[in-house]
Amino acid sequence: MSQDVPPEELEGADEEEEGAEKAPFRRYLTRSGAERMHRELIRLLNEERPKVTAEVSAAAAQGDRSENAEYIYGKKRLREIDRRIRFLQRRLDTATIVTPSEQTDRERVYFGAIVTLEDEDGGRTRYQIVGSDEIDASGGRISVESPIGRALLRKAMGDTVEVHRPRGEIELTIVDIRYD
């Protein structure tokens, strides 16, 4: 079963915001990205939220809440944690989880691929094509929705792509494609 992400499903992918209607596209996550998000969700639910709730309760027991900075800050922090929990739950519930190692067509770049690129000056860079919730440019994970990610989709080893970036255009050649 090919886990190709059709480009038409990526259109408007950045338009989803909290409280917005569901967009007509699918949101993809790699298995490792989903596991990272799940670990964060569990930590927030089992560690952070109970700790902050106890702090708010202790601050509330001190009396006048209108001038109690610990109470006010604790309530604010609790709202932030709850917002992040809802966000993570919604993303995990609606995402399509892709396991890159199960990709059958390993000759082309699809979601989850680890691609080694060579630029015009001979410099090499390695990126993994991931979902927008998994981006970590310093860690080599770029969004499938980014200019480079879009340009690479469905390309094969040896292909050269022209990428339109804010800093100008650049030509990149695909040197290696892996699905770990």
N, C-alpha and C positions, 0 to 999 in steps of 0.2 A: 504494500500500500504506500503510495507516494504521499509525502507530507508537504507538497508544494503549497505555497500561500499565494493564491491568485492576486495579482496586483490590483485588480478592481476592488478587492476587499480591503485594501489599504487606504483607499481614497477617503479623505476626511478623518483619518484616524486620530488626529490631534484635536479634533473638535469636541470630544467627549469631556465634560466637566461634571463635577459633583452636582447632583440634582437634575442633570440634563436627561432628556429622553434617550432611550437606548438607540445608538447609531446602527445603521444597517450592515455594519461590518463585524467581523469576528476579531477578537483580541487574542493574540497568540502569546504563549509563554513557553520557554524551554522547561524541561522537567527540573533542572537545577534552579532556574529562576523561581519557579513555583514553590520549590522546597525552601528557598531563602525567604520568600514572602510568608510562607506558612510558619516557619520558625519565628519570624518577627511577630506574627499574629499571636502565636502561643505565648511568647515572652510578654507581650503587652497584656494579654488576658490573665496570665498566671503570676506575673511578677510585678510589672509596672502599675497596672490598675489597682490591684489590692494594696500596694504600698502607698500610692497617692490617696486612695480612699481612706486608709488609716490615718494619714497625715491630716486630711481634711476633717475627719471626725475629731481628732485631737485638738485641732485649731478651733473647731466649732464649740467644743466643750469649754473653751476659755472665756466664753461670754459674747460680748458685743461683736457681731460679725461685720458690721458696716465699716469698722476701722481696723479690722484684723487682716493685716497684709498676708499672713500665712494662709488664712482661710480663702481670701480672694484669689491669691496666686494658685493655691491648690485646686480650687474649682475651675480656674482657667486651664490648668494643666490636665485636669480630668476631662474637660471638653475636648481638648486636643487629642488625647489618647483615644477617646470614644470615636472621634471623627476618623482617626487613622485606622481603628479597628473596623469601622463600617466600610471604609475604602478598601482595605485588604480583603475583607470578606466578599465584597461585591466583585472585586477583580478575580479572586480565586474561584468564585462560583460561576462566573460567566466566561472565563478564559478557556481557550482550547489549548490543552497541554500537548506539546510536541516533544518527542524523544528523538533528537538528531541521529543517534546511532541506528535508529530503525529506518532511516531514509534509504529507499531502494535505488534511486537514481543518484549515484555518487559522482557522476561526471559533470553535474551542473550545480550551480549555487542555489540553494533553497534556504528557507528559514532554519536556523540552527547551525548552518555550516560555519566552519572555521576556515577563513580564506586568507592566504598569504598573497600580498600584492606588491608589485614593484613599480615605483614611480619613474618619472622621466629621467631622474638623476641616478637611478640604480638603487635607491634606498628601498628597503623592504619593511613592510608593516603587516602585522597579523591582526585580523578582526574576527569576532564571532558575530553573526547576524542574529540579533535577538529582538524581543518585543520592547515596546517603549517603556515598560515598567522595569526593565532589567538593564538599562543603559549604564555603562561605566566606561567612559572613554579611556581613562587611565588604565583600566583593566583589560582593554581591548574588546569590549562589548559595545557594538553600535546598533542603533535601531534599524529595523528593516524599513522603516519609514524615512530614514535619513537620505540625503542625496547619494551617498556612497552605497548604502544598503539597497536603494531602489535601482541604481545603475547595475549592481552586481546580480540581481535576481535573474535566474535562468541562464546565466552566462557559463561558459565552460572554461577549463584550464587552457591557457594560452590566449584567451580573448582579451582584447584591450577595450576598456570603457573610458568614456570621457565624462568626468564628473564636474558639474557646475556647482561651485562652492562660493560662499560670500567673498573669499579671498581671490577668486578667479577660477578659471577652468584648469583641470589637471587630467592627464592621461595615466591610467593605472592598468597594468597587465596582471592577469591572474596567474600566479606561479604555482599555487597548490590549493586544493580543496580537500578538507577533511570533515568527517562527521564522527566525533568522539562520543 
